[in-house]
Amino acid sequence: MPTVASSDQTPIHYRVIGNGPRNVLLVHGWMMSGAVFDEFVDKLDTTGLRLVIPDLRGSGESGAPAGGYTLEQLVRDVLAVADHAGLKRFTVVGHSMGGQIAQWVAAQEGERVEGLVVLNTVPASGLPLPPDAAGLFRTSAGDRQKQKTILGLACLQLPEASLERLLKVGGAVAEASIKGCFDAWTGGGFEAKLASITAPTLVVATDDPFLPPAFLRERVVNLIKGARLAYLPGPGHYPQVERPAETAALLTSFLAGLGR
């Protein structure tokens, strides 16, 4: 499994699936690792695709330093992976906090990013939570019950087996990542960068209790030139796990629309 040293020498691990001509970089969100895309990848026709799936710092097989859990550093980590994997042109797909990272990457790397897809993304402006929810989220490292509560609040159609798998993934995420990344995604603060995004953009919305379609239209779609919204009714915050086949179909359709 490839690993690359990021700008601060933290080892960032990633997987590569497929060897097609079209590159797709999948960026996971808070309290997860790249494994959050497993069901989705299983349902995706990878013919012609090369998927690159990093584990962000503090999760999966990547290093877990004490610091560096800012959106800016996470973008550097992801771009280190893109460079190491030889992605000259790619579509970036991000979920939740990973959607924030994907937006930043698309804004910064306009020459390289040919498409942007965000699944229930946190807006560039961040998403402050009420104090009780913030306390629950920020102190959930290694706490199965707290993480189960969070997933219960966020998801609407999560199968029991998938819940257990996500709890295993989430339980292994480092405390520094849980706290630092929480502060990063709730804070946001890079809305000004969105005007630089030129890639075709698809914002996928569901019945997510935290990020409903009208909110995503106002705070994400309307701020990115030419972006469009796709609404997938039924699932909550993790459509790639709750409804992987339908989510995979949305990505396949988007990629087909890019042409070559």
Secondary structure by P-SEA (a helix, b strand, c coil): cbbbbcccccbbbbcccccccbbbbbbbccccccccaaaaaaacccccbbbbbbbcccccccccccccccaaaaaaaaaaaaaaacccbbbbbbccaaaaaaaaaaaaccccccbbbbccccccccccccaaaaaaaaaccccaaaaaaaaaaccccccaaaaaaaaaaaaaccaaaaaaaaaaaaaccccccccccccbbbbbbcccccccaaaaaacccccccbbbbbbbcccccccccccaaaaaaaaaaaaaaacc
